[in-house]
Amino acid sequence: MIVAAVIGILLVTVLAAMGRRQSLDTHTGWSIGNRGMSSLTTFFLQAGAIFTSFTFLGMSGLTVLGGVSATYMPAYLVLGYIGMFLIGPVVWKLGKVFSYHTNADMVGHQFRSPLLGKLVALVSVIFFVPIVQVQIVGLGTMVSFATGQKSAGNASMIVATVLILLFVGYAGLRGVASAAYFKDVAMVVALLVILFGVLVRYSGEWGLDGVMSEAGDMLTVDPGSQTYGIIWFVTSVIVSGIGLGGMTLPESWPAVLSANGSRAVSKNHVMLPLYTLATFVPIIIGFYAATHLEVGKGEENSAILTIAQDSLPGWLMGAVLIAGISCAIVPAAHCVLSIATLVSSNLTPAGTTDGRRLMVGKISAGVILLASLWLSLTRPDLMANLYLLTYAGLAQLAPANILSCTRSTLINARGLIAGLVVGEVIVIAYTIAGTNLWGVNNGVTGLVANLVVMVAVSLATGRAERPRFPDMPTRRASVPAPTDVSPGAGGHVPAEV
């Protein structure tokens, strides 16, 4: 198994390095691939961002804990893709015309507010960093389980982090996309192999019908406000769907802005819901684990590995491990690149040269990775707790992102800033207190307050002054823009726009 782990880590690194292009010598080339990626490439890039080690490990673990409530993930993914289908092409067109690299670029420019742009970037960075650590810990969990040695898991995290740092710096987004081809196919194949092995292994005494019968209450969502109850389920689908559909996850932006046309973006969001069907496989495996295994407290995320090891020969388990490792490394690299782009584009002084932005991006990627590794090794519980804040906190950016794609002037920057601050304070306060309002997901509570304050402040302070919406391109061909907003300009708009 140690050999399989080494092969998996090196294979993903080599595939990523092969994606390098000469154009990566610029900040735009490194961060969004010079807006020249095909529909197929961006499809795998987007799929690679959403389907991570949580899909591979966490979905079965969530099924063990909450039964059919685990289906909240495919539910919110489909809703989120509807939102991205509607605003994704608009984001691409605005990005093409105004040279946006991040959501903070777009929001700051569209509402003529450098402060709002920097606030959006800061919130995105803070709430998204835990995702990186979760991927690193997921990789360590898989290797530790497969080898039976915790030290092997720690060593794999260190090696993988160093290699991610090297190929992100060397190959940028195109490197991530190159590795995503393998990862997205390997994940689906590995899950199907595990499912087939489990069905064969337990076909006599634990056929699918028998498992569903044995599951009993796990097939219903409990009423009430408890964890994994109906209120939790509905509000979690709402807040996660809004977060994904409103493109609040930083990793959504490189995948959209790197496309060579708005039609590529539209086509991807039509096809991605079909790929979402793959998430039902670990849920089914989770039901097998829940009804057949004695899963200890805190070991739920290892349930899929336990039942796979019990059902598959060693060599095939090694292949599954390679696929699982790719499900951690590729999303981690994508997340790091997205965060580094926010730092280099929006948290550096206006007027910083392209070369310096590229350098800042690569350095910040290293800092983020090494900090996440250190916390993974020394305080794995710290970031895991902060992970609870991620979707709820990022969902507060949805109003700003969505309104930036419209021509509306009713809401202004002051209202967006006030609403965002109030929403984040509520999310953080409830999460720290370990409570919620009537069982409602804290992200929904914060978002309602966010919207009320946003509208009230905007009505009190007047309409927004928005830049003119341009005639937008639909293809890769160069189109004259009314103005060019360099990364980090954060809302400076020439008077004629």
HELIX and SHEET records of a PDB file:
HELIX    1   1 ILE A    2  ALA A   17  1                                  16    
HELIX    2   2 GLN A   22  ASP A   25  5                                   4    
HELIX    3   3 HIS A   27  ILE A   32  1                                   6    
HELIX    4   4 GLY A   33  ARG A   35  5                                   3    
HELIX    5   5 SER A   39  ILE A   50  1                                  12    
HELIX    6   6 SER A   53  SER A   53  1                                   1    
HELIX    7   7 PHE A   54  GLY A   58  3                                   5    
HELIX    8   8 MET A   59  GLY A   66  1                                   8    
HELIX    9   9 GLY A   67  THR A   71  5                                   5    
HELIX   10  10 TYR A   72  PHE A   98  1                                  27    
HELIX   11  11 ASN A  103  GLN A  110  1                                   8    
HELIX   12  12 PRO A  114  THR A  147  1                                  34    
HELIX   13  13 LYS A  150  ARG A  201  1                                  52    
HELIX   14  14 LEU A  208  ALA A  215  1                                   8    
HELIX   15  15 GLY A  216  LEU A  219  5                                   4    
HELIX   16  16 ILE A  230  GLY A  245  1                                  16    
HELIX   17  17 SER A  252  LEU A  257  1                                   6    
HELIX   18  18 SER A  262  TYR A  275  1                                  14    
HELIX   19  19 THR A  276  THR A  279  5                                   4    
HELIX   20  20 PHE A  280  HIS A  292  1                                  13    
HELIX   21  21 GLU A  300  SER A  302  5                                   3    
HELIX   22  22 ALA A  303  SER A  311  1                                   9    
HELIX   23  23 GLY A  314  ASN A  346  1                                  33    
HELIX   24  24 ASP A  354  THR A  378  1                                  25    
HELIX   25  25 PRO A  380  LEU A  394  1                                  15    
HELIX   26  26 ALA A  395  LEU A  397  5                                   3    
HELIX   27  27 ALA A  398  SER A  404  1                                   7    
HELIX   28  28 ALA A  413  ALA A  433  1                                  21    
HELIX   29  29 ASN A  442  THR A  461  1                                  20    
END                                                                             
